[in-house]
Amino acid sequence: MKIGLFLHEGRRALGVVEPDGRSVRLDTTGLDDVRALMAGDSRAVLKLGPVRPLAGLTYLPPVTPARNIFCVGKNYAQHAKEFNQSGFDATSKGKDAHIDEFAAIFTKAPTCLIGHGAEIDSHPAVTQQVDYEAELAVIIGKDAKSVPRERAYDIVWGYAVCNDVTARDLQQAHRQWFVGKSFDTFCPLGPWITTADEVDPENLNLECRVNGELRQQANTSDLIFDIPSLIQTLSAGMRLLPGDVIATGTPAGVGIGFDPPRFLRAGDVVEISIGGLGTLSNRVK
């Protein structure tokens, strides 16, 4: 099932996307937070209206967690190498030491979330080095702590497409990545959540295009730290909550991987597709 959050006639409404990916049935009960569905069977809770086209609806982020978004850095080998050699990794231990022993985990403020079709603010007064990062997002559906890797998928509710937009100059200058990652509009998420029963998260093709040009291409089987290990690590000393979002890392092909770097500019359109999950598209303003 694909469940999105939309703005329709001035109100927020959850909706179940039809298999054609072009139409939706909106909930008529006033339910507007996907976290309310995580306690039970969403089909039993939602009261769906008639089929209507998605065209004309405003997409909202399908979930807004109660706290920061968990993110994983340098989780594809080729991206770890390109980042390490780019000169933008302020924590680099040398050009040959690009694979970390432990997952590099940081956070983004939830206030930076936007939906499919919304514009990414390039914040030209603050940064000139805005970059894209295509990622698979894992949506947690249960309250859980100390989750062993063999039970990790039991607490996953679904998956979505994510763009971990980054101000590279600020990421480099501040060493800690929070500021350069958390500008308003710097986390497009969507276009909807695909529930876990429909997804093989260990074999998903991921592609990112900028103005139609293919920049990133990978499969989630290439993750250095896989989803079960990330959930085990995060939950070891911290309770995971329904609605938590884990962005699992980006593959090679980001803007700083080019010589010279190819940063986003006003008017650019970033399209990220993950097999079975849909395409997340956002224009830079």
C-alpha positions in Angstrom: 0.0 0.0 0.0 1.2 3.5 -0.8 0.0 6.2 1.7 0.6 9.9 1.2 -0.4 13.1 2.9 -2.0 15.8 0.7 -3.5 19.2 0.9 -7.0 19.2 -0.5 -9.5 22.1 -0.4 -7.6 23.7 2.5 -7.3 20.6 4.7 -4.7 17.9 5.2 -5.8 14.4 4.3 -4.1 11.0 4.1 -4.7 9.1 1.0 -4.1 5.6 -0.5 -2.5 5.8 -3.9 -4.0 3.6 -6.6 -1.8 1.1 -8.4 -1.6 3.3 -11.4 0.4 5.9 -9.4 -1.7 8.7 -10.9 -4.8 8.6 -8.7 -5.7 8.4 -5.0 -8.5 7.8 -2.6 -8.5 10.4 0.2 -9.5 9.6 3.7 -12.8 11.2 4.7 -12.5 11.0 8.5 -10.1 13.9 9.0 -7.1 11.7 9.8 -4.0 13.7 8.9 -1.0 11.9 10.6 0.3 8.6 9.4 1.6 7.8 12.8 -2.0 7.2 13.9 -2.1 4.3 11.5 0.9 2.6 12.9 -0.9 1.0 15.8 -3.2 -1.2 13.6 -4.4 -2.1 10.2 -4.6 1.0 8.1 -7.3 -0.5 5.9 -9.6 -0.8 9.0 -8.9 2.8 10.2 -9.1 4.8 7.0 -12.5 5.6 5.4 -11.6 6.2 1.8 -13.5 8.4 -0.6 -13.9 8.0 -4.4 -10.9 7.7 -6.7 -9.6 11.1 -7.9 -6.5 12.2 -9.8 -3.4 13.1 -8.0 -2.9 16.0 -10.4 -4.0 19.2 -8.6 -3.3 18.0 -5.1 -0.4 19.4 -3.1 1.9 16.7 -1.7 3.0 17.1 1.9 5.8 15.2 3.6 4.1 11.8 4.3 5.4 11.7 7.9 6.8 14.3 10.2 8.7 12.6 13.1 8.5 13.9 16.6 12.3 14.5 16.6 15.2 14.9 14.3 15.7 12.7 11.2 18.4 10.1 11.6 20.9 10.1 8.7 23.8 7.9 7.8 26.9 9.3 6.1 29.3 7.5 3.8 27.3 4.4 3.5 28.1 3.4 -0.1 31.8 2.6 -0.8 32.1 4.7 -3.9 30.5 7.7 -2.3 32.6 7.4 0.8 35.6 7.5 -1.5 34.4 10.5 -3.6 33.5 12.4 -0.4 36.9 11.6 1.2 38.8 12.8 -1.9 36.6 15.9 -2.5 38.3 18.1 0.1 34.9 18.7 1.8 35.2 15.9 4.4 36.5 17.9 7.4 36.7 14.6 9.4 38.8 12.8 6.9 41.7 10.6 8.2 43.4 10.5 4.8 42.6 9.7 1.2 42.9 6.0 1.7 40.8 5.8 4.9 37.3 6.3 3.4 35.5 3.3 4.9 34.5 3.9 8.5 34.6 1.1 11.1 31.3 2.4 12.5 28.3 4.0 10.8 28.6 7.8 10.7 25.2 8.9 12.1 24.0 12.5 12.2 20.7 14.3 12.2 18.6 16.8 10.3 16.0 19.0 11.9 12.4 17.9 11.1 11.6 21.5 10.1 13.5 21.0 6.9 11.0 18.5 5.5 9.1 19.3 2.3 7.0 17.1 0.0 7.1 16.1 -3.6 6.8 19.0 -5.9 7.7 21.6 -3.3 10.6 24.0 -4.0 14.1 23.7 -2.5 15.3 27.1 -1.3 18.9 27.5 -2.3 19.5 30.1 0.5 21.9 32.2 -1.8 22.6 34.7 1.0 24.1 31.9 3.1 25.6 29.3 0.8 26.7 28.9 -2.8 27.3 25.1 -2.6 24.0 23.3 -2.4 24.2 19.6 -3.2 21.8 16.7 -3.6 21.9 13.3 -2.0 19.4 10.6 -3.2 18.6 8.1 -0.4 16.2 5.4 0.8 14.3 6.4 3.9 13.2 3.8 6.4 10.0 4.7 8.4 9.9 3.1 11.9 6.4 1.9 13.0 6.9 0.6 16.5 8.2 1.8 19.9 11.2 -0.3 20.4 14.6 -0.5 22.1 17.6 -2.8 22.0 16.4 -4.4 18.7 18.6 -7.3 17.5 19.3 -7.2 13.8 17.3 -10.4 13.2 14.2 -8.6 14.4 14.9 -5.2 12.9 12.5 -5.4 10.0 9.7 -6.2 12.5 9.6 -2.5 13.5 9.7 -1.0 10.0 6.4 0.3 8.8 7.4 1.5 5.4 9.9 3.2 3.0 10.1 6.4 1.1 12.4 8.4 -1.2 14.5 11.1 0.4 16.8 13.9 -0.7 19.4 14.8 1.9 20.1 18.3 0.6 23.4 19.8 1.9 25.2 23.1 2.0 28.7 21.7 1.5 30.5 24.8 2.5 28.8 24.9 5.9 29.1 21.1 6.3 32.9 21.6 5.9 33.2 24.7 7.9 31.3 23.6 11.0 32.7 20.0 11.0 29.5 18.8 12.7 27.1 18.5 9.9 23.8 19.6 11.5 23.8 23.2 10.3 24.7 22.5 6.7 22.0 19.7 6.5 19.1 21.4 8.3 18.2 24.5 6.3 14.5 25.0 5.7 13.4 22.8 2.7 16.6 20.7 2.8 14.8 17.4 3.2 12.3 16.5 0.5 10.6 13.3 1.4 8.0 11.3 -0.5 6.1 11.2 -2.7 4.4 8.8 -0.3 5.3 5.9 2.0 5.1 2.4 0.6 4.3 -0.1 3.4 6.9 -2.7 4.3 4.9 -5.6 3.0 5.4 -4.5 -0.6 9.1 -3.8 -0.4 12.4 -5.8 -0.6 14.6 -3.1 1.0 17.8 -5.1 0.3 17.3 -5.0 -3.5 16.1 -1.6 -4.6 17.4 0.3 -7.6 18.0 4.0 -6.9 18.6 6.7 -9.5 19.0 10.5 -9.3 18.7 12.9 -12.2 19.4 16.6 -12.3 17.6 18.3 -15.2 17.2 14.9 -16.8 20.9 13.9 -16.6 21.6 10.7 -14.7 23.9 11.5 -11.8 23.5 8.7 -9.3 22.7 5.0 -9.8 23.0 2.2 -7.2 21.3 -0.7 -5.5 20.6 -0.9 -1.8 22.4 -4.2 -1.7 25.6 -2.0 -1.9 25.0 -0.4 1.5 28.0 -0.8 3.8 25.9 -0.7 6.9 22.6 -2.4 6.1 19.2 -1.5 7.5 19.2 -4.2 10.3 22.6 -3.1 11.5 21.5 0.6 11.5 18.4 -0.2 13.5 20.4 -2.3 16.0 22.9 0.5 16.4 20.4 3.3 16.9 18.1 1.3 19.2 20.9 0.0 21.4 20.7 2.9 23.9 17.9 5.0 22.5 14.2 4.1 22.1 13.0 4.3 18.5 9.5 5.8 18.1 6.7 5.4 15.6 7.3 7.9 12.8 11.1 8.0 13.2 12.8 8.4 9.8 16.2 6.9 9.0 17.9 8.1 5.8 20.3 5.3 4.9 22.9 7.2 2.9 23.6 8.3 -0.7 25.6 6.6 -3.4 28.4 8.1 -5.6 27.5 10.9 -8.1 26.8 13.9 -5.9 27.8 17.3 -6.9 31.1 17.3 -5.1 32.1 14.1 -6.8 32.7 16.1 -10.1 35.7 18.1 -11.0 34.9 20.9 -10.8 32.0 20.3 -8.4 28.5 20.7 -9.9 26.3 22.4 -7.3 22.6 23.0 -7.6 21.4 26.3 -9.1 18.1 28.1 -9.3 15.9 26.4 -11.8 17.5 22.9 -11.5 15.1 20.0 -11.1 16.2 17.0 -9.0 14.3 13.7 -9.6 15.0 10.7 -7.4 13.5 7.4 -8.3 13.6 4.2 -6.2 12.1 1.0 -7.7 8.6 0.4 -6.5 8.6 3.5 -4.3 8.0 6.2 -6.9 9.8 9.4 -8.0 10.5 12.4 -5.8 10.9 15.6 -7.8 11.8 19.1 -6.5 12.8 22.3 -8.3 15.4 24.6 -6.8 14.3 28.2 -6.3 
